[in-house]
Amino acid sequence: MKRIYSVGQVNTYIKNMFAQDFMLGKISIKGEVSNCKYHGSGHIYFSLKDASGTIAAVMFAGNRKNGLKFRMRDGDNVVVTGSVEVYERDGRYQLYARQIELDGAGALFLRFEALKQELAQMGMFAPEYKRPIPKYIRRLGIVTAPTGAAIQDIRNISRRRNPFVQLILYPAQVQGDGAAASIVNGIHALERLAVDTIIVGRGGGSIEDLWAFNEEIVARAIFACTVPIISAVGHETDTTIADYVADLRAPTPSAAAELAVYDYAQFREAVRVLKTTLHLRMREHIRLEYQKQEQLRTKLRYLSPKAVLHNRRQYAVDLEDQLRRGMRIRLEKEKHRVQLFAQRLEAGSPAKKLSQGFSFVTDARGIPLQNVSQTRIGEDITVRTVDGKIKAAVSQIIPRQEL
């Protein structure tokens, strides 16, 4: 008689078989996440699939704290570590996840984000630590592979912009094991050579190819270098830890060469323009100074002691002429007055009267006799004429009324 089992017995049997299988007790499976759902209880339900099949999976809330370091989404490629067990109620097996990691590039991305956050907290990305790139350099250090497009682009652009800038290449390994140490050695070597600026870079690639520029030892070497560093890793869309630490980030090695090496033709043209501008300003300055000098010379002539003395001398001459004219006029006036007085004096002069037949009579004491009462008969008198005098005695006195 055949044995008949219940569904539960079969499910229990299969569950025990899975539990006894050592490989299924701790297994890591990689695949693409689909149907990912975060339950309100904290559990995560999802499916793991690849080209050949699908397996249901669950991560309970208690395992999330230590087993999941990122927000899992549909389409993520992950590696899930856990156990494959049978869920007796539904009679189906599923993967019970204890740890979930991003697969390949995803894992590197997590390392990148963790290191980026750590270095940022240490202040290694702070703008106050960024050194300015010298505008005019003589020696440019380059840390990159000796072959490849990066060094050729830097050489071509540097030669085109300024053939007088010396390029010093440190042939570094930029990919694979030992690449980070090779880049660090290159930075230290060029720093000892005292170049003006250093370009650290390579061409584009996957995150795995560029990983050497995401290593902490490279970041610390760039941060500690006393020479300004331009990071030129990958294409415009690629960003590495070295880009954040460097003093300046260039999107490509070609752009780094443009930033580091000044254009000699533009420099020469700028010098020519400055020279022309300087000459024009000098000529204008000289013209203004000459004009100012002429104004000062005119002012000096006006205010100089010689000019003042000349003016004063001319003033004295003018005063002398005025004085002479005044004296001449005054003398003429006075001369005219004297002539008038002389005429009047001459008219009243006794000599004039005498010359006209008159005489001047005085008594014995010399007192002029103006009337007859001043003398007596018998007194001596003197009669003066124009040509002499006569001594006489009064013999008769006849008053005017008796004439």
Salt bridges, closest charged atoms under 4 A:
GLU88 OE2 - LYS15 NZ 3.21
ASP90 OD1 - ARG89 NE 3.24
ASP90 OD2 - ARG92 NE 3.58
GLU216 OE2 - ARG220 NE 2.93
ASP243 OD2 - ARG249 NE 3.48
ASP247 OD2 - ARG131 NH2 3.02
GLU258 OE2 - ARG160 NH2 2.90
GLU258 OE1 - ARG161 NH1 2.60
GLU269 OE2 - ARG272 NH2 2.62
GLU284 OE2 - ARG287 NH2 2.66
GLU289 OE2 - HIS285 NE2 3.88
GLU289 OE2 - LYS292 NZ 3.64
GLU294 OE2 - ARG297 NH1 2.32
GLU320 OE2 - ARG324 NH2 3.05
GLU334 OE2 - ARG330 NE 3.23
GLU334 OE2 - ARG337 NH1 3.50
ASP363 OD2 - ARG365 NH2 3.39
GLU379 OE2 - ARG376 NH1 3.64
